[in-house]
């Protein structure tokens, strides 16, 4: 897979996901692929909302990706949503 083919397949998103929608997407992916996807709480926000962490696979290389550290940085959330659901 090359970058151009990934970018060419990105849907035309019309709206950003809410935090609850992102949480549900993580949980749904873990339920669909329990052998390779693990979801756990990494902490909680100042408002008490759980901060979910999703681990995908067990390969020899690792990458850490994160989204939504600030309310005005929403593109990271869509990037993670797309990359975690690419088949």
PAMITI-253926 format. One record per atom (N, C-alpha, C, O): residue number from 1; atom name; x, y, z; residue in one letter. Coordinates in Angstrom, 3 decimals, decimal comma, padded with zeros to 6 digits. Layout:
% residues N
+-----+------+----------+----------+----------+------+
! seq ! atom !        x !        y !        z ! type !
+-----+------+----------+----------+----------+------+
! NUM !   CA !        X !        Y !        Z !    A !
...
+-----+------+----------+----------+----------+------+
% end
This chain:
% residues 87
+-----+------+----------+----------+----------+------+
! seq ! atom !        x !        y !        z ! type !
+-----+------+----------+----------+----------+------+
!   1 !    N !  000,857 ! -001,176 !  000,000 !    X !
!   1 !   CA !  000,000 !  000,000 !  000,000 !    X !
!   1 !    C !  000,906 !  001,243 !  000,000 !    X !
!   1 !    O !  001,843 !  001,334 !  000,793 !    X !
!   2 !    N !  000,619 !  002,183 ! -000,885 !    X !
!   2 !   CA !  001,387 !  003,418 ! -000,893 !    X !
!   2 !    C !  000,497 !  004,581 ! -000,452 !    X !
!   2 !    O ! -000,727 !  004,455 ! -000,406 !    X !
!   3 !    N !  001,112 !  005,689 ! -000,136 !    X !
!   3 !   CA !  000,397 !  006,853 !  000,390 !    X !
!   3 !    C ! -000,658 !  007,355 ! -000,581 !    X !
!   3 !    O ! -001,762 !  007,707 ! -000,166 !    X !
!   4 !    N ! -000,338 !  007,392 ! -001,852 !    X !
!   4 !   CA ! -001,292 !  007,898 ! -002,840 !    X !
!   4 !    C ! -002,576 !  007,065 ! -002,861 !    X !
!   4 !    O ! -003,670 !  007,620 ! -002,966 !    X !
!   5 !    N ! -002,451 !  005,741 ! -002,763 !    X !
!   5 !   CA ! -003,648 !  004,903 ! -002,785 !    X !
!   5 !    C ! -004,482 !  005,089 ! -001,519 !    X !
!   5 !    O ! -005,710 !  005,020 ! -001,564 !    X !
!   6 !    N ! -003,817 !  005,324 ! -000,400 !    X !
!   6 !   CA ! -004,553 !  005,582 !  000,842 !    X !
!   6 !    C ! -005,309 !  006,900 !  000,727 !    X !
!   6 !    O ! -006,502 !  006,958 !  001,025 !    X !
!   7 !    N ! -004,629 !  007,951 !  000,300 !    X !
!   7 !   CA ! -005,254 !  009,267 !  000,181 !    X !
!   7 !    C ! -006,404 !  009,241 ! -000,825 !    X !
!   7 !    O ! -007,430 !  009,882 ! -000,599 !    X !
!   8 !    N ! -006,253 !  008,525 ! -001,909 !    X !
!   8 !   CA ! -007,294 !  008,452 ! -002,930 !    X !
!   8 !    C ! -008,576 !  007,799 ! -002,400 !    X !
!   8 !    O ! -009,662 !  008,043 ! -002,926 !    X !
!   9 !    N ! -008,449 !  006,976 ! -001,367 !    X !
!   9 !   CA ! -009,606 !  006,266 ! -000,814 !    X !
!   9 !    C ! -010,218 !  006,924 !  000,412 !    X !
!   9 !    O ! -011,152 !  006,377 !  000,998 !    X !
!  10 !    N ! -009,719 !  008,075 !  000,809 !    X !
!  10 !   CA ! -010,278 !  008,763 !  001,974 !    X !
!  10 !    C ! -011,671 !  009,284 !  001,619 !    X !
!  10 !    O ! -011,836 !  009,993 !  000,626 !    X !
!  11 !    N ! -012,673 !  008,936 !  002,429 !    X !
!  11 !   CA ! -014,031 !  009,417 !  002,136 !    X !
!  11 !    C ! -014,119 !  010,939 !  002,236 !    X !
!  11 !    O ! -013,266 !  011,580 !  002,848 !    X !
!  12 !    N ! -015,140 !  011,498 !  001,639 !    X !
!  12 !   CA ! -015,404 !  012,930 !  001,714 !    X !
!  12 !    C ! -016,197 !  013,197 !  002,993 !    X !
!  12 !    O ! -017,421 !  013,328 !  002,968 !    X !
!  13 !    N ! -015,480 !  013,274 !  004,098 !    X !
!  13 !   CA ! -016,130 !  013,487 !  005,395 !    X !
!  13 !    C ! -016,869 !  014,821 !  005,405 !    X !
!  13 !    O ! -016,341 !  015,832 !  004,942 !    X !
!  14 !    N ! -018,074 !  014,822 !  005,926 !    X !
!  14 !   CA ! -018,897 !  016,029 !  006,011 !    X !
!  14 !    C ! -018,942 !  016,607 !  007,420 !    X !
!  14 !    O ! -019,331 !  017,760 !  007,606 !    X !
!  15 !    N ! -018,545 !  015,808 !  008,419 !    X !
!  15 !   CA ! -018,592 !  016,268 !  009,814 !    X !
!  15 !    C ! -017,545 !  015,517 !  010,617 !    X !
!  15 !    O ! -017,146 !  014,411 !  010,251 !    X !
!  16 !    N ! -017,108 !  016,112 !  011,697 !    X !
!  16 !   CA ! -016,180 !  015,460 !  012,603 !    X !
!  16 !    C ! -016,961 !  014,610 !  013,590 !    X !
!  16 !    O ! -018,096 !  014,933 !  013,938 !    X !
!  17 !    N ! -016,349 !  013,526 !  014,038 !    X !
!  17 !   CA ! -016,981 !  012,679 !  015,046 !    X !
!  17 !    C ! -016,902 !  013,337 !  016,420 !    X !
!  17 !    O ! -015,952 !  014,060 !  016,720 !    X !
!  18 !    N ! -017,899 !  013,082 !  017,240 !    X !
!  18 !   CA ! -017,834 !  013,517 !  018,627 !    X !
!  18 !    C ! -016,937 !  012,541 !  019,388 !    X !
!  18 !    O ! -016,605 !  011,473 !  018,873 !    X !
!  19 !    N ! -016,551 !  012,897 !  020,594 !    X !
!  19 !   CA ! -015,738 !  011,999 !  021,418 !    X !
!  19 !    C ! -016,501 !  010,707 !  021,674 !    X !
!  19 !    O ! -015,912 !  009,628 !  021,604 !    X !
!  20 !    N ! -017,787 !  010,787 !  021,966 !    X !
!  20 !   CA ! -018,586 !  009,583 !  022,188 !    X !
!  20 !    C ! -018,635 !  008,708 !  020,941 !    X !
!  20 !    O ! -018,577 !  007,483 !  021,048 !    X !
!  21 !    N ! -018,741 !  009,316 !  019,760 !    X !
!  21 !   CA ! -018,745 !  008,546 !  018,515 !    X !
!  21 !    C ! -017,395 !  007,877 !  018,271 !    X !
!  21 !    O ! -017,349 !  006,744 !  017,791 !    X !
!  22 !    N ! -016,294 !  008,561 !  018,595 !    X !
!  22 !   CA ! -014,970 !  007,955 !  018,464 !    X !
!  22 !    C ! -014,816 !  006,791 !  019,435 !    X !
!  22 !    O ! -014,267 !  005,749 !  019,077 !    X !
!  23 !    N ! -015,302 !  006,966 !  020,670 !    X !
!  23 !   CA ! -015,242 !  005,874 !  021,653 !    X !
!  23 !    C ! -016,012 !  004,661 !  021,149 !    X !
!  23 !    O ! -015,532 !  003,532 !  021,247 !    X !
!  24 !    N ! -017,201 !  004,891 !  020,612 !    X !
!  24 !   CA ! -018,020 !  003,794 !  020,093 !    X !
!  24 !    C ! -017,328 !  003,110 !  018,918 !    X !
!  24 !    O ! -017,387 !  001,887 !  018,794 !    X !
!  25 !    N ! -016,681 !  003,878 !  018,063 !    X !
!  25 !   CA ! -015,964 !  003,310 !  016,926 !    X !
!  25 !    C ! -014,833 !  002,401 !  017,405 !    X !
!  25 !    O ! -014,635 !  001,318 !  016,855 !    X !
!  26 !    N ! -014,093 !  002,832 !  018,422 !    X !
!  26 !   CA ! -013,015 !  002,005 !  018,993 !    X !
!  26 !    C ! -013,573 !  000,701 !  019,543 !    X !
!  26 !    O ! -013,056 ! -000,381 !  019,262 !    X !
!  27 !    N ! -014,615 !  000,818 !  020,313 !    X !
!  27 !   CA ! -015,215 ! -000,380 !  020,927 !    X !
!  27 !    C ! -015,773 ! -001,328 !  019,866 !    X !
!  27 !    O ! -015,645 ! -002,546 !  019,989 !    X !
!  28 !    N ! -016,384 ! -000,776 !  018,838 !    X !
!  28 !   CA ! -016,944 ! -001,592 !  017,758 !    X !
!  28 !    C ! -015,826 ! -002,352 !  017,029 !    X !
!  28 !    O ! -015,975 ! -003,533 !  016,716 !    X !
!  29 !    N ! -014,709 ! -001,666 !  016,763 !    X !
!  29 !   CA ! -013,589 ! -002,303 !  016,085 !    X !
!  29 !    C ! -013,013 ! -003,432 !  016,948 !    X !
!  29 !    O ! -012,677 ! -004,497 !  016,429 !    X !
!  30 !    N ! -012,899 ! -003,205 !  018,251 !    X !
!  30 !   CA ! -012,390 ! -004,237 !  019,164 !    X !
!  30 !    C ! -013,332 ! -005,433 !  019,224 !    X !
!  30 !    O ! -012,888 ! -006,577 !  019,326 !    X !
!  31 !    N ! -014,620 ! -005,169 !  019,162 !    X !
!  31 !   CA ! -015,601 ! -006,259 !  019,186 !    X !
!  31 !    C ! -015,552 ! -007,062 !  017,880 !    X !
!  31 !    O ! -015,697 ! -008,284 !  017,890 !    X !
!  32 !    N ! -015,347 ! -006,366 !  016,763 !    X !
!  32 !   CA ! -015,309 ! -007,026 !  015,460 !    X !
!  32 !    C ! -014,016 ! -007,822 !  015,253 !    X !
!  32 !    O ! -014,021 ! -008,859 !  014,590 !    X !
!  33 !    N ! -012,909 ! -007,332 !  015,822 !    X !
!  33 !   CA ! -011,609 ! -007,975 !  015,638 !    X !
!  33 !    C ! -010,925 ! -008,213 !  016,989 !    X !
!  33 !    O ! -009,868 ! -007,638 !  017,249 !    X !
!  34 !    N ! -011,504 ! -009,045 !  017,846 !    X !
!  34 !   CA ! -010,968 ! -009,210 !  019,205 !    X !
!  34 !    C ! -009,568 ! -009,807 !  019,265 !    X !
!  34 !    O ! -008,872 ! -009,641 !  020,267 !    X !
!  35 !    N ! -009,142 ! -010,500 !  018,206 !    X !
!  35 !   CA ! -007,812 ! -011,107 !  018,220 !    X !
!  35 !    C ! -006,691 ! -010,099 !  017,988 !    X !
!  35 !    O ! -005,541 ! -010,358 !  018,342 !    X !
!  36 !    N ! -007,021 ! -008,947 !  017,394 !    X !
!  36 !   CA ! -005,948 ! -007,990 !  017,088 !    X !
!  36 !    C ! -006,178 ! -006,592 !  017,647 !    X !
!  36 !    O ! -005,253 ! -005,781 !  017,661 !    X !
!  37 !    N ! -007,401 ! -006,289 !  018,112 !    X !
!  37 !   CA ! -007,680 ! -004,938 !  018,619 !    X !
!  37 !    C ! -008,014 ! -005,005 !  020,104 !    X !
!  37 !    O ! -008,878 ! -005,773 !  020,527 !    X !
!  38 !    N ! -007,319 ! -004,194 !  020,881 !    X !
!  38 !   CA ! -007,570 ! -004,088 !  022,313 !    X !
!  38 !    C ! -007,856 ! -002,625 !  022,638 !    X !
!  38 !    O ! -007,149 ! -001,733 !  022,169 !    X !
!  39 !    N ! -008,880 ! -002,379 !  023,431 !    X !
!  39 !   CA ! -009,210 ! -001,035 !  023,876 !    X !
!  39 !    C ! -009,137 ! -001,013 !  025,401 !    X !
!  39 !    O ! -009,681 ! -001,886 !  026,077 !    X !
!  40 !    N ! -008,454 !  000,001 !  025,927 !    X !
!  40 !   CA ! -008,375 !  000,141 !  027,386 !    X !
!  40 !    C ! -008,377 !  001,616 !  027,751 !    X !
!  40 !    O ! -008,105 !  002,475 !  026,912 !    X !
!  41 !    N ! -008,686 !  001,899 !  029,001 !    X !
!  41 !   CA ! -008,684 !  003,288 !  029,477 !    X !
!  41 !    C ! -007,273 !  003,692 !  029,856 !    X !
!  41 !    O ! -006,616 !  003,033 !  030,662 !    X !
!  42 !    N ! -006,815 !  004,786 !  029,262 !    X !
!  42 !   CA ! -005,477 !  005,304 !  029,537 !    X !
!  42 !    C ! -005,512 !  006,375 !  030,627 !    X !
!  42 !    O ! -004,469 !  006,814 !  031,111 !    X !
!  43 !    N ! -006,702 !  006,784 !  031,001 !    X !
!  43 !   CA ! -006,877 !  007,826 !  032,011 !    X !
!  43 !    C ! -008,248 !  008,434 !  031,854 !    X !
!  43 !    O ! -009,156 !  007,819 !  031,294 !    X !
!  44 !    N ! -008,391 !  009,643 !  032,353 !    X !
!  44 !   CA ! -009,655 !  010,340 !  032,168 !    X !
!  44 !    C ! -009,420 !  011,830 !  032,011 !    X !
!  44 !    O ! -008,418 !  012,375 !  032,474 !    X !
!  45 !    N ! -010,368 !  012,473 !  031,348 !    X !
!  45 !   CA ! -010,263 !  013,910 !  031,110 !    X !
!  45 !    C ! -010,530 !  014,666 !  032,411 !    X !
!  45 !    O ! -010,931 !  014,081 !  033,417 !    X !
!  46 !    N ! -010,301 !  015,966 !  032,368 !    X !
!  46 !   CA ! -010,599 !  016,791 !  033,546 !    X !
!  46 !    C ! -012,074 !  016,735 !  033,907 !    X !
!  46 !    O ! -012,458 !  016,962 !  035,054 !    X !
!  47 !    N ! -012,896 !  016,430 !  032,907 !    X !
!  47 !   CA ! -014,336 !  016,354 !  033,138 !    X !
!  47 !    C ! -014,793 !  014,945 !  033,503 !    X !
!  47 !    O ! -015,991 !  014,699 !  033,643 !    X !
!  48 !    N ! -013,846 !  014,019 !  033,657 !    X !
!  48 !   CA ! -014,170 !  012,667 !  034,081 !    X !
!  48 !    C ! -014,503 !  011,687 !  032,969 !    X !
!  48 !    O ! -014,905 !  010,557 !  033,247 !    X !
!  49 !    N ! -014,344 !  012,098 !  031,702 !    X !
!  49 !   CA ! -014,619 !  011,191 !  030,578 !    X !
!  49 !    C ! -013,421 !  010,264 !  030,394 !    X !
!  49 !    O ! -012,283 !  010,732 !  030,394 !    X !
!  50 !    N ! -013,654 !  008,951 !  030,236 !    X !
!  50 !   CA ! -012,525 !  008,044 !  030,019 !    X !
!  50 !    C ! -011,780 !  008,370 !  028,730 !    X !
!  50 !    O ! -012,394 !  008,673 !  027,707 !    X !
!  51 !    N ! -010,463 !  008,307 !  028,789 !    X !
!  51 !   CA ! -009,620 !  008,483 !  027,609 !    X !
!  51 !    C ! -009,242 !  007,089 !  027,144 !    X !
!  51 !    O ! -008,495 !  006,379 !  027,817 !    X !
!  52 !    N ! -009,767 !  006,701 !  025,982 !    X !
!  52 !   CA ! -009,537 !  005,357 !  025,487 !    X !
!  52 !    C ! -008,251 !  005,270 !  024,686 !    X !
!  52 !    O ! -007,853 !  006,209 !  023,996 !    X !
!  53 !    N ! -007,619 !  004,122 !  024,797 !    X !
!  53 !   CA ! -006,430 !  003,800 !  024,013 !    X !
!  53 !    C ! -006,750 !  002,525 !  023,238 !    X !
!  53 !    O ! -007,299 !  001,574 !  023,795 !    X !
!  54 !    N ! -006,409 !  002,511 !  021,971 !    X !
!  54 !   CA ! -006,667 !  001,347 !  021,132 !    X !
!  54 !    C ! -005,332 !  000,818 !  020,630 !    X !
!  54 !    O ! -004,538 !  001,554 !  020,044 !    X !
!  55 !    N ! -005,097 ! -000,468 !  020,867 !    X !
!  55 !   CA ! -003,894 ! -001,131 !  020,376 !    X !
!  55 !    C ! -004,321 ! -002,074 !  019,256 !    X !
!  55 !    O ! -005,224 ! -002,893 !  019,426 !    X !
!  56 !    N ! -003,654 ! -001,944 !  018,105 !    X !
!  56 !   CA ! -003,989 ! -002,780 !  016,954 !    X !
!  56 !    C ! -002,764 ! -003,595 !  016,560 !    X !
!  56 !    O ! -001,714 ! -003,034 !  016,245 !    X !
!  57 !    N ! -002,899 ! -004,909 !  016,578 !    X !
!  57 !   CA ! -001,849 ! -005,809 !  016,107 !    X !
!  57 !    C ! -000,732 ! -006,059 !  017,092 !    X !
!  57 !    O ! -000,715 ! -005,528 !  018,203 !    X !
!  58 !    N !  000,204 ! -006,885 !  016,649 !    X !
!  58 !   CA !  001,350 ! -007,292 !  017,478 !    X !
!  58 !    C !  002,634 ! -007,313 !  016,675 !    X !
!  58 !    O !  003,548 ! -008,070 !  017,003 !    X !
!  59 !    N !  002,729 ! -006,510 !  015,639 !    X !
!  59 !   CA !  003,889 ! -006,544 !  014,754 !    X !
!  59 !    C !  005,175 ! -006,085 !  015,409 !    X !
!  59 !    O !  005,165 ! -005,604 !  016,542 !    X !
!  60 !    N !  006,288 ! -006,236 !  014,695 !    X !
!  60 !   CA !  007,595 ! -005,866 !  015,233 !    X !
!  60 !    C !  007,833 ! -004,355 !  015,287 !    X !
!  60 !    O !  008,764 ! -003,901 !  015,953 !    X !
!  61 !    N !  007,006 ! -003,580 !  014,598 !    X !
!  61 !   CA !  007,167 ! -002,124 !  014,611 !    X !
!  61 !    C !  006,005 ! -001,507 !  015,367 !    X !
!  61 !    O !  004,893 ! -002,036 !  015,354 !    X !
!  62 !    N !  006,265 ! -000,387 !  016,024 !    X !
!  62 !   CA !  005,250 !  000,303 !  016,810 !    X !
!  62 !    C !  005,103 !  001,742 !  016,342 !    X !
!  62 !    O !  006,052 !  002,352 !  015,849 !    X !
!  63 !    N !  003,915 !  002,263 !  016,505 !    X !
!  63 !   CA !  003,649 !  003,672 !  016,231 !    X !
!  63 !    C !  002,630 !  004,154 !  017,245 !    X !
!  63 !    O !  001,703 !  003,423 !  017,594 !    X !
!  64 !    N !  002,791 !  005,356 !  017,711 !    X !
!  64 !   CA !  001,830 !  005,965 !  018,618 !    X !
!  64 !    C !  001,149 !  007,099 !  017,870 !    X !
!  64 !    O !  001,810 !  008,016 !  017,384 !    X !
!  65 !    N ! -000,168 !  007,033 !  017,780 !    X !
!  65 !   CA ! -000,955 !  008,081 !  017,131 !    X !
!  65 !    C ! -001,982 !  008,556 !  018,138 !    X !
!  65 !    O ! -002,549 !  007,746 !  018,871 !    X !
!  66 !    N ! -002,227 !  009,845 !  018,187 !    X !
!  66 !   CA ! -003,223 !  010,361 !  019,120 !    X !
!  66 !    C ! -004,007 !  011,468 !  018,464 !    X !
!  66 !    O ! -003,563 !  012,088 !  017,498 !    X !
!  67 !    N ! -005,200 !  011,706 !  019,017 !    X !
!  67 !   CA ! -006,088 !  012,709 !  018,437 !    X !
!  67 !    C ! -006,779 !  013,492 !  019,534 !    X !
!  67 !    O ! -006,926 !  013,033 !  020,667 !    X !
!  68 !    N ! -007,192 !  014,670 !  019,166 !    X !
!  68 !   CA ! -008,013 !  015,541 !  020,027 !    X !
!  68 !    C ! -007,343 !  016,013 !  021,310 !    X !
!  68 !    O ! -007,998 !  016,052 !  022,351 !    X !
!  69 !    N ! -006,054 !  016,374 !  021,275 !    X !
!  69 !   CA ! -005,505 !  016,943 !  022,498 !    X !
!  69 !    C ! -006,099 !  018,318 !  022,805 !    X !
!  69 !    O ! -006,104 !  018,757 !  023,955 !    X !
!  70 !    N ! -006,599 !  018,992 !  021,768 !    X !
!  70 !   CA ! -007,228 !  020,299 !  021,938 !    X !
!  70 !    C ! -008,483 !  020,345 !  021,067 !    X !
!  70 !    O ! -008,515 !  019,711 !  020,012 !    X !
!  71 !    N ! -009,497 !  021,067 !  021,475 !    X !
!  71 !   CA ! -010,750 !  021,101 !  020,720 !    X !
!  71 !    C ! -010,619 !  021,589 !  019,280 !    X !
!  71 !    O ! -011,453 !  021,244 !  018,443 !    X !
!  72 !    N ! -009,609 !  022,368 !  018,976 !    X !
!  72 !   CA ! -009,474 !  022,896 !  017,617 !    X !
!  72 !    C ! -008,583 !  022,025 !  016,727 !    X !
!  72 !    O ! -008,230 !  022,445 !  015,625 !    X !
!  73 !    N ! -008,218 !  020,840 !  017,175 !    X !
!  73 !   CA ! -007,343 !  019,952 !  016,404 !    X !
!  73 !    C ! -008,089 !  018,673 !  016,018 !    X !
!  73 !    O ! -007,695 !  017,576 !  016,416 !    X !
!  74 !    N ! -009,145 !  018,815 !  015,259 !    X !
!  74 !   CA ! -010,018 !  017,691 !  014,952 !    X !
!  74 !    C ! -009,520 !  016,787 !  013,834 !    X !
!  74 !    O ! -009,965 !  015,643 !  013,737 !    X !
!  75 !    N ! -008,622 !  017,258 !  012,998 !    X !
!  75 !   CA ! -008,199 !  016,440 !  011,865 !    X !
!  75 !    C ! -007,497 !  015,169 !  012,323 !    X !
!  75 !    O ! -007,561 !  014,150 !  011,635 !    X !
!  76 !    N ! -006,835 !  015,210 !  013,461 !    X !
!  76 !   CA ! -006,196 !  014,001 !  013,995 !    X !
!  76 !    C ! -007,205 !  012,899 !  014,265 !    X !
!  76 !    O ! -006,910 !  011,724 !  014,047 !    X !
!  77 !    N ! -008,389 !  013,262 !  014,735 !    X !
!  77 !   CA ! -009,430 !  012,273 !  015,015 !    X !
!  77 !    C ! -009,903 !  011,600 !  013,737 !    X !
!  77 !    O ! -010,066 !  010,380 !  013,705 !    X !
!  78 !    N ! -010,124 !  012,369 !  012,694 !    X !
!  78 !   CA ! -010,558 !  011,779 !  011,420 !    X !
!  78 !    C ! -009,437 !  010,915 !  010,839 !    X !
!  78 !    O ! -009,704 !  009,856 !  010,272 !    X !
!  79 !    N ! -008,204 !  011,355 !  010,973 !    X !
!  79 !   CA ! -007,081 !  010,567 !  010,471 !    X !
!  79 !    C ! -007,031 !  009,210 !  011,160 !    X !
!  79 !    O ! -006,892 !  008,184 !  010,494 !    X !
!  80 !    N ! -007,142 !  009,193 !  012,480 !    X !
!  80 !   CA ! -007,117 !  007,924 !  013,207 !    X !
!  80 !    C ! -008,327 !  007,069 !  012,887 !    X !
!  80 !    O ! -008,204 !  005,852 !  012,751 !    X !
!  81 !    N ! -009,485 !  007,678 !  012,767 !    X !
!  81 !   CA ! -010,703 !  006,932 !  012,418 !    X !
!  81 !    C ! -010,516 !  006,242 !  011,069 !    X !
!  81 !    O ! -010,824 !  005,058 !  010,928 !    X !
!  82 !    N ! -010,019 !  006,967 !  010,094 !    X !
!  82 !   CA ! -009,829 !  006,384 !  008,769 !    X !
!  82 !    C ! -008,772 !  005,286 !  008,778 !    X !
!  82 !    O ! -009,009 !  004,195 !  008,260 !    X !
!  83 !    N ! -007,607 !  005,567 !  009,364 !    X !
!  83 !   CA ! -006,518 !  004,582 !  009,333 !    X !
!  83 !    C ! -006,852 !  003,327 !  010,117 !    X !
!  83 !    O ! -006,407 !  002,242 !  009,743 !    X !
!  84 !    N ! -007,620 !  003,439 !  011,191 !    X !
!  84 !   CA ! -007,957 !  002,249 !  011,974 !    X !
!  84 !    C ! -009,007 !  001,395 !  011,287 !    X !
!  84 !    O ! -009,165 !  000,223 !  011,627 !    X !
!  85 !    N ! -009,721 !  001,955 !  010,336 !    X !
!  85 !   CA ! -010,798 !  001,212 !  009,662 !    X !
!  85 !    C ! -010,472 !  000,849 !  008,224 !    X !
!  85 !    O ! -011,316 !  000,276 !  007,534 !    X !
!  86 !    N ! -009,272 !  001,164 !  007,751 !    X !
!  86 !   CA ! -008,881 !  000,819 !  006,379 !    X !
!  86 !    C ! -008,760 ! -000,702 !  006,293 !    X !
!  86 !    O ! -008,114 ! -001,338 !  007,125 !    X !
!  87 !    N ! -009,387 ! -001,260 !  005,280 !    X !
!  87 !   CA ! -009,279 ! -002,737 !  005,129 !    X !
!  87 !    C ! -008,248 ! -003,095 !  004,108 !    X !
!  87 !    O ! -008,020 ! -004,276 !  003,849 !    X !
+-----+------+----------+----------+----------+------+
% end
